[in-house]
Amino acid sequence: MNHSQQRTLQRLLALRQRQERRLRQQLGQLRREQQQQEQQLENGRRRHQQLCQQLQQLAQWCGILTPREADEQKVLRQAVYQAERQAKKQLNAWVAQGRQQVSAIERQQARLRRNQREQEKLRMLTEDESNRY
């Protein structure tokens, strides 16, 4: 291998190293986003649980209310039920988003490993050529 080819290998290695830095930064960003999503999901679960408890409490009052109070409570119960359904829908969306995030992280890790293997090949080629001189 001539000097020009040697320089080309070194440039390719430098490109792969820059790509690795970029891949690692992106992976870090994906992990931060995953942590935020997990926190969001946990908050959503707490909210959903609170709404379910509120519905349970409202149901306990049913038998001891006056007709007017029962009508008011029915409206309130319907509003809480709608909020609970919306919270459940949001939780399902966040769970799906979390799965996508895990897949994105796994793909990024695979790209990083592939890049590292390519770097190692380039290093070996460069070292082999250096040893020949």
Rosetta blueprint (number, residue, H / E / L):
1 M L
2 N L
3 H H
4 S H
5 Q H
6 Q H
7 R H
8 T H
9 L H
10 Q H
11 R H
12 L H
13 L H
14 A H
15 L H
16 R H
17 Q H
18 R H
19 Q H
20 E H
21 R H
22 R H
23 L H
24 R H
25 Q H
26 Q H
27 L H
28 G H
29 Q H
30 L H
31 R H
32 R H
33 E H
34 Q H
35 Q H
36 Q H
37 Q H
38 E H
39 Q H
40 Q H
41 L H
42 E H
43 N H
44 G H
45 R H
46 R H
47 R H
48 H H
49 Q H
50 Q H
51 L H
52 C H
53 Q H
54 Q H
55 L H
56 Q H
57 Q H
58 L H
59 A H
60 Q H
61 W L
62 C H
63 G H
64 I H
65 L L
66 T L
67 P H
68 R H
69 E H
70 A H
71 D H
72 E H
73 Q H
74 K H
75 V H
76 L H
77 R H
78 Q H
79 A H
80 V H
81 Y H
82 Q H
83 A H
84 E H
85 R H
86 Q H
87 A H
88 K H
89 K H
90 Q H
91 L H
92 N H
93 A H
94 W H
95 V H
96 A H
97 Q H
98 G H
99 R H
100 Q H
101 Q H
102 V H
103 S H
104 A H
105 I H
106 E H
107 R H
108 Q H
109 Q H
110 A H
111 R H
112 L H
113 R H
114 R H
115 N H
116 Q H
117 R H
118 E H
119 Q H
120 E H
121 K H
122 L H
123 R H
124 M H
125 L H
126 T H
127 E H
128 D H
129 E H
130 S H
131 N H
132 R H
133 Y L
